[in-house]
Amino acid sequence: MANKTVSVELKKKTILEAMNIVRVQRDLGFPAYQKGEPLHDLLMEIKRDINKQTKANKSFWREWWDFWPLSVVVPFMLLAILFGPYLTR
């Protein structure tokens, strides 16, 4: 069977409620909600996909904050080291 994906739009509240139900049922020991069962695996896959999408949205800001010190602070500090003694006389 080929690996196929399906895109579905769900409300965040619906997913959270379903995850809470599975978590409670699993904690109570119901066999249909244990790890390895289809419903549990489905919800965990949805959770992983949501986390990937959230991380993808944050990547721009992470790149910006990694780049910003190199683009502004480092050149300013180099200029301050070079011309600082002349400006403090």
C-alpha positions in Angstrom: 0.0 0.0 0.0 1.4 3.4 -1.0 2.0 6.1 1.6 -0.8 8.5 1.0 -1.8 11.6 2.9 -5.1 13.3 3.6 -5.5 17.0 4.4 -8.4 17.8 6.8 -9.2 21.0 8.5 -10.3 20.6 12.1 -10.9 23.0 15.0 -8.2 23.0 17.6 -10.7 22.5 20.3 -12.0 19.3 18.6 -8.5 17.9 18.5 -7.7 18.8 22.1 -11.0 17.2 23.3 -10.3 14.0 21.4 -6.7 13.9 22.8 -7.9 14.4 26.3 -10.5 11.6 25.9 -7.9 9.2 24.6 -5.5 10.2 27.4 -8.2 9.5 30.1 -9.3 6.3 28.5 -5.7 5.1 28.2 -5.0 6.0 31.9 -8.1 4.0 32.9 -6.8 1.0 31.0 -9.2 0.7 28.2 -7.6 -1.6 25.6 -8.9 0.3 22.5 -7.0 3.5 23.5 -3.6 2.0 24.3 -0.4 2.6 22.3 -0.4 0.8 19.0 -4.2 1.0 18.6 -5.5 2.8 15.5 -7.3 5.6 17.3 -4.3 6.4 19.5 -2.0 6.3 16.6 -4.2 8.6 14.6 -4.3 11.2 17.3 -0.6 11.0 17.9 0.0 11.5 14.1 -2.2 14.5 14.1 -0.4 15.9 17.2 3.0 15.4 15.4 1.8 17.1 12.3 0.5 20.1 14.3 3.8 20.4 16.0 5.7 20.3 12.7 3.4 23.1 11.3 4.0 25.2 14.4 7.8 24.8 14.2 7.7 25.7 10.5 5.9 28.9 11.3 8.5 29.9 13.9 11.5 29.2 11.7 11.5 32.7 10.2 11.9 34.3 13.6 14.6 31.8 14.7 16.5 32.6 11.5 16.2 36.3 12.1 17.4 36.1 15.7 20.4 34.0 14.6 21.2 36.5 11.8 20.6 39.7 13.7 23.7 39.7 16.0 26.0 39.1 13.1 24.4 41.9 11.0 24.3 44.7 13.5 26.1 44.0 16.8 29.3 42.5 15.5 30.2 45.3 13.0 29.3 47.9 15.6 31.5 46.3 18.2 34.4 46.0 15.7 34.1 49.7 14.9 33.9 50.5 18.6 37.1 48.6 19.2 38.9 50.2 16.3 37.8 53.8 16.8 37.1 53.8 20.6 40.5 55.0 21.7 40.3 57.9 19.3 36.9 59.0 20.5 37.7 58.9 24.2 40.7 61.3 24.0 
